[in-house]
Amino acid sequence: MSSMPHSRKRLLSISLCLIVAVGVNVDDASGSADTGDDQFVYSGFGSTNITLDGAAVVALSGLLELTNGTLRQKAHAIHPSPFQFRRNGTSRSFSASFVFGILCPDPDACGHGIVLFVAPGSYNFSTAFPSQYIGLVNGSTNGDANDHLFGVELDTAQNVEFRDINGNHVGVDVDSLMSVSSASAGYYDDRGGGAFRNLTLASGEAMQ
Protein backbone atom coordinates (compact mmCIF):
# COMPACT_ATOMS: atom_id res chain seq x y z
CA MET A 1 0.00 0.00 0.00
CA SER A 2 1.22 3.48 -0.75
CA SER A 3 0.13 6.85 0.48
CA MET A 4 -0.43 10.01 -1.54
CA PRO A 5 1.40 12.62 0.57
CA HIS A 6 1.22 15.41 -2.01
CA SER A 7 -2.32 14.83 -3.20
CA ARG A 8 -4.25 13.74 -0.14
CA LYS A 9 -7.66 15.30 0.11
CA ARG A 10 -10.13 15.09 2.95
CA LEU A 11 -13.16 13.17 1.70
CA LEU A 12 -16.09 15.39 2.58
CA SER A 13 -18.76 12.87 3.45
CA ILE A 14 -20.29 11.28 6.52
CA SER A 15 -20.14 7.85 4.91
CA LEU A 16 -17.97 5.16 6.39
CA CYS A 17 -16.28 3.70 3.31
CA LEU A 18 -15.78 5.38 -0.05
CA ILE A 19 -14.07 4.05 -3.16
CA VAL A 20 -12.81 6.58 -5.70
CA ALA A 21 -11.26 4.37 -8.39
CA VAL A 22 -10.41 0.71 -8.98
CA GLY A 23 -8.18 -1.12 -11.45
CA VAL A 24 -7.54 -4.86 -11.80
CA ASN A 25 -5.25 -6.64 -14.26
CA VAL A 26 -4.82 -10.43 -14.69
CA ASP A 27 -1.48 -11.75 -16.00
CA ASP A 28 -0.60 -15.05 -17.60
CA ALA A 29 2.31 -17.25 -16.54
CA SER A 30 4.78 -15.24 -18.61
CA GLY A 31 3.86 -12.04 -16.78
CA SER A 32 2.13 -10.42 -19.75
CA ALA A 33 -1.43 -9.22 -19.59
CA ASP A 34 -4.14 -10.03 -22.05
CA THR A 35 -6.65 -7.40 -23.11
CA GLY A 36 -10.41 -7.08 -22.93
CA ASP A 37 -11.91 -9.34 -20.30
CA ASP A 38 -8.59 -9.67 -18.43
CA GLN A 39 -8.58 -6.16 -17.05
CA PHE A 40 -10.87 -3.36 -15.99
CA VAL A 41 -10.57 0.18 -14.69
CA TYR A 42 -13.18 2.31 -12.94
CA SER A 43 -12.25 5.99 -12.80
CA GLY A 44 -15.33 6.98 -10.89
CA PHE A 45 -18.53 4.94 -10.88
CA GLY A 46 -21.18 7.32 -12.22
CA SER A 47 -21.75 5.57 -15.57
CA THR A 48 -20.63 2.01 -14.80
CA ASN A 49 -22.65 -1.19 -14.64
CA ILE A 50 -20.98 -2.44 -11.46
CA THR A 51 -23.24 -4.74 -9.42
CA LEU A 52 -24.20 -3.30 -6.03
CA ASP A 53 -26.08 -4.72 -3.08
CA GLY A 54 -26.74 -3.96 0.56
CA ALA A 55 -25.98 -0.37 1.53
CA ALA A 56 -23.77 0.30 -1.50
CA VAL A 57 -24.70 3.28 -3.67
CA VAL A 58 -22.99 5.50 -6.21
CA ALA A 59 -23.05 9.11 -5.02
CA LEU A 60 -23.80 12.02 -7.35
CA SER A 61 -20.09 12.81 -7.28
CA GLY A 62 -19.33 9.40 -8.82
CA LEU A 63 -17.84 7.99 -5.62
CA LEU A 64 -18.80 4.48 -4.62
CA GLU A 65 -20.24 4.66 -1.10
CA LEU A 66 -20.23 1.27 0.60
CA THR A 67 -21.76 2.24 3.95
CA ASN A 68 -23.20 5.40 5.41
CA GLY A 69 -22.33 5.26 9.10
CA THR A 70 -25.32 3.16 10.18
CA LEU A 71 -24.36 0.28 12.47
CA ARG A 72 -24.27 -3.35 11.30
CA GLN A 73 -24.47 -2.67 7.59
CA LYS A 74 -22.90 -4.67 4.81
CA ALA A 75 -22.44 -3.82 1.16
CA HIS A 76 -20.85 -5.33 -1.93
CA ALA A 77 -19.63 -3.89 -5.20
CA ILE A 78 -18.89 -6.60 -7.76
CA HIS A 79 -17.47 -6.38 -11.26
CA PRO A 80 -20.23 -7.99 -13.37
CA SER A 81 -18.04 -9.96 -15.79
CA PRO A 82 -16.21 -13.11 -14.62
CA PHE A 83 -12.44 -13.47 -14.70
CA GLN A 84 -10.62 -16.68 -15.60
CA PHE A 85 -7.86 -17.21 -13.04
CA ARG A 86 -6.82 -20.59 -14.42
CA ARG A 87 -5.95 -21.13 -18.05
CA ASN A 88 -4.68 -24.39 -19.57
CA GLY A 89 -4.22 -25.76 -16.06
CA THR A 90 -2.04 -22.85 -14.97
CA SER A 91 -2.96 -20.36 -12.25
CA ARG A 92 -2.70 -16.72 -13.24
CA SER A 93 -1.58 -13.84 -11.07
CA PHE A 94 -3.38 -10.52 -10.82
CA SER A 95 -2.73 -7.01 -9.58
CA ALA A 96 -5.19 -4.47 -8.23
CA SER A 97 -5.04 -0.81 -7.31
CA PHE A 98 -7.76 1.33 -5.77
CA VAL A 99 -8.22 4.64 -4.04
CA PHE A 100 -10.34 4.57 -0.89
CA GLY A 101 -11.26 6.51 2.19
CA ILE A 102 -12.64 5.23 5.52
CA LEU A 103 -14.39 7.77 7.72
CA CYS A 104 -15.65 7.39 11.26
CA PRO A 105 -18.63 9.60 12.15
CA ASP A 106 -18.43 8.14 15.65
CA PRO A 107 -14.97 7.14 17.00
CA ASP A 108 -16.65 4.40 19.06
CA ALA A 109 -18.44 2.93 16.03
CA CYS A 110 -15.85 2.96 13.29
CA GLY A 111 -16.78 -0.29 11.62
CA HIS A 112 -14.49 -3.17 10.72
CA GLY A 113 -13.01 -2.08 7.41
CA ILE A 114 -13.28 -3.29 3.83
CA VAL A 115 -12.02 -6.23 1.82
CA LEU A 116 -11.02 -6.64 -1.83
CA PHE A 117 -12.19 -10.16 -2.65
CA VAL A 118 -12.15 -12.78 -5.38
CA ALA A 119 -15.03 -15.26 -5.24
CA PRO A 120 -16.78 -17.77 -7.51
CA GLY A 121 -19.65 -16.32 -9.51
CA SER A 122 -22.05 -18.62 -7.68
CA TYR A 123 -21.02 -17.46 -4.20
CA ASN A 124 -24.01 -16.35 -2.10
CA PHE A 125 -23.27 -13.12 -0.23
CA SER A 126 -26.78 -12.87 1.20
CA THR A 127 -25.83 -15.18 4.08
CA ALA A 128 -22.73 -13.18 5.01
CA PHE A 129 -22.77 -11.17 8.23
CA PRO A 130 -21.75 -7.52 8.71
CA SER A 131 -19.51 -6.19 11.50
CA GLN A 132 -16.43 -8.34 12.12
CA TYR A 133 -17.38 -10.66 9.23
CA ILE A 134 -17.02 -7.70 6.81
CA GLY A 135 -19.92 -8.95 4.66
CA LEU A 136 -17.78 -11.85 3.38
CA VAL A 137 -18.72 -14.90 5.50
CA ASN A 138 -20.72 -15.79 8.61
CA GLY A 139 -20.01 -17.75 11.77
CA SER A 140 -20.73 -21.07 10.05
CA THR A 141 -19.04 -20.49 6.69
CA ASN A 142 -15.87 -18.81 7.99
CA GLY A 143 -13.05 -21.24 7.25
CA ASP A 144 -14.99 -23.36 4.74
CA ALA A 145 -12.47 -24.38 2.06
CA ASN A 146 -15.32 -25.15 -0.34
CA ASP A 147 -16.07 -21.44 -0.67
CA HIS A 148 -12.86 -20.73 -2.64
CA LEU A 149 -12.57 -17.18 -1.36
CA PHE A 150 -9.54 -14.92 -1.50
CA GLY A 151 -9.44 -11.49 0.07
CA VAL A 152 -7.18 -8.65 1.11
CA GLU A 153 -8.70 -6.96 4.13
CA LEU A 154 -8.14 -3.41 5.31
CA ASP A 155 -9.12 -4.04 8.92
CA THR A 156 -9.95 -1.19 11.28
CA ALA A 157 -10.92 -3.22 14.34
CA GLN A 158 -9.08 -5.89 16.29
CA ASN A 159 -11.02 -9.15 16.66
CA VAL A 160 -9.49 -11.68 19.02
CA GLU A 161 -11.55 -14.51 17.51
CA PHE A 162 -9.72 -14.00 14.20
CA ARG A 163 -6.33 -13.48 15.88
CA ASP A 164 -6.01 -9.97 14.48
CA ILE A 165 -2.64 -8.40 15.23
CA ASN A 166 -4.15 -4.96 15.92
CA GLY A 167 -6.98 -2.64 14.91
CA ASN A 168 -5.19 -1.11 11.93
CA HIS A 169 -3.77 -3.76 9.63
CA VAL A 170 -3.79 -5.35 6.18
CA GLY A 171 -4.46 -9.09 6.03
CA VAL A 172 -4.51 -11.79 3.35
CA ASP A 173 -7.50 -14.10 3.76
CA VAL A 174 -8.09 -17.50 2.19
CA ASP A 175 -11.57 -18.91 2.94
CA SER A 176 -11.36 -17.42 6.43
CA LEU A 177 -11.04 -14.09 8.21
CA MET A 178 -8.20 -15.62 10.21
CA SER A 179 -5.57 -14.14 7.91
CA VAL A 180 -2.76 -16.31 6.57
CA SER A 181 -0.56 -13.20 6.63
CA SER A 182 -1.01 -9.73 8.07
CA ALA A 183 0.95 -6.56 8.82
CA SER A 184 0.30 -3.16 10.32
CA ALA A 185 -0.98 -0.70 7.73
CA GLY A 186 1.71 1.47 6.20
CA TYR A 187 4.06 1.96 3.29
CA TYR A 188 7.77 2.19 2.51
CA ASP A 189 8.81 5.72 1.68
CA ASP A 190 11.05 5.73 -1.41
CA ARG A 191 11.95 9.34 -0.79
CA GLY A 192 12.75 8.70 2.85
CA GLY A 193 15.43 6.07 2.45
CA GLY A 194 12.91 3.23 2.35
CA ALA A 195 11.70 3.89 5.89
CA PHE A 196 8.39 2.33 6.91
CA ARG A 197 5.64 4.90 7.50
CA ASN A 198 2.51 4.04 9.45
CA LEU A 199 -0.91 4.76 7.97
CA THR A 200 -4.19 5.04 9.85
CA LEU A 201 -6.74 3.32 7.63
CA ALA A 202 -9.75 5.07 9.20
CA SER A 203 -8.25 8.54 8.93
CA GLY A 204 -10.72 9.92 6.39
CA GLU A 205 -7.86 10.52 3.98
CA ALA A 206 -7.75 9.32 0.39
CA MET A 207 -5.28 6.42 0.16
CA GLN A 208 -4.13 4.10 -2.61
N, C-alpha and C positions, 0 to 999 in steps of 0.2 A: 504494500500500500504506500502511496506517496501523498504528500500534502501539496497544497497550492499556495505557498506563502506569499506570493506577489499578486494573487488574483482571488484570494478568499473574499467571499461576500456573505454577510449575514442573510440567511434565508428568512424573509419576512413573512412568517406564517405561524399559526398556532398548531399546525399539524405535527404529528410525531415523527413521521418518516416521509421524506421526499426524495424522489429520484429525478435527476435532471437529464441524464443521458446514459445510454447503455450501448456497448459494442461487444460482440462475440465473434470469434473466428475459430474454425475447426481446421486443424492441420492433418495431413497424412503422415505416414511413417517417415517420409523423406524430409519433413519439416516445411513443405510447401503447402500453401492453402489453395483449395479449389475456389470457384466463384459461385455465385447464385445462392443455392440453398445451404451453402457451407458457411455463410457469414451473414450477419445483420448488424445494422447500426440504427439506433434511435437518437436523433438529435432533437429532443423534445418529443412529446407524445400527443400533440394536438390533433394530428391527422393520421394517426396510425390505427391499425386494426388489432392491437395487442389485446389479449383476452384478460379481462379483469373479473374478480369476484370479491365477495366480502365487502370490506370498507373501502376498497381501492377505487379511486376516481382520478380522472385527468382534470386538473384545474384549468381555468380560463387562460392562465399564463403558459400552459403547455407542460407544467410539471406533473409528474405522476405522484399523487398523494396516496400513500398506502394506509395510513391511519390518521385520525384527527384528534387524538388526545383522549378519547373515550376509553375507559378501562375495558380490558378483556375483549379486545377486537382482534380479528385476524383478516388478512387480505392477501391476495395473490395477483401477480401480474405475469402472464405467461405468453411467450412468443408462440403464435398460433401454428407455425409450421414445424414439423418434426426434424430433428437432426439425426444423422446416421453416425454413431460413434464407433462402430465397427464396420470395416470394409475388407472383404476378402479374408476374413478371419483375423484381421489385425486391428488392435485398438488404436484409436486416433486421439491425439492430444487436442486441447483447445485453450484459448486464452480469452479473457474477458476484462473489460474495463468499464467502470461506471462512476458517475458523479452522484453523490448522495449527501443528504443532510438529515441528522436526527435531532429533533428538538424536544425539550421536556417542559411542557406548560406547568407541571407540578414536579418539583425535584423529588418528591416522595412517590411519584407514580410515573417513572420514566419509561416503562416498558422494558422489553427484553431484547430489542434489537431487530435485525433483519438477516435474511439468509439468501444468498444466490444459490439456486439449486438446479440440479439436473435430475429429471424423473421420467419414468416411462409415460407414454401418452395415455395409458389406461389408469394411471394412479389416481385414486379418489381422495381429493383434498377436503371433501366435505366432512370427513370424520376426524380431521386434525384439530387439535386444541390450540387456543391462543396462549398468551402469557409465556411461561417458560418453554412451551413446546413450539413457539414461534410459527404456528400455523402449518408445521411440516408433518408432525406425527401426533399420536396421543399416547396415553399411558400403556396401552396394550400393544401398539404397533412399534413403539420405539425399540430399536434393536432388531427388528425383523429383517433378516437378510433377503427375504423374498421380495421386499419392496424395491430393491435396486435403486436406492437414493444416494445422491452425492450432493454435498452442500458446503459452502464456505460461509460461516456465520460471523456476523459482526455483532458481538454479544455485549449488551450494556447492563447485564445483571448477573451476579454470581449465584449459581444454583449448585448446592452441595450434592444433590442427587445425580447431577451429570458430571461431577468432579471438575467443575469450572475452576480455572486457576485464579481468576479475579472477576471483577465486574466491568472490565474494559479490555476485551481481548478479541482476537481473530482465531477461529477454530475451523478445522477441516473435519467434516462429518461424513461418515459412510454408514447409512442405514440406522444411525443412532445419533442423538444429541450428546452422547458421551464422545467427545472429539478424539480422533486418532492422533491429532497433533494440534497444538494451540500455542499462542504467544501473545504477550501484551501488545496492544495496538500501538503502532508507530511506524516510522520509516527511517531509512538510512540517508543522511544528508550528504549528497555528492559534493556540495559546496562547503561542507563543514568537515572535510577530512574523513567522511564516511561514518561520522558519529551517529548513534541511534538517537532519534528524537521521539519522545512520547506524543501520542495523539489521544485526545479525549473524544471518543466516538459520538457521544451525545452532547456535543458542544454547540450545536446549531450552526456550525460552519460547513461550507461546501467542501467536500473532500473527494479525492479520486483514488 
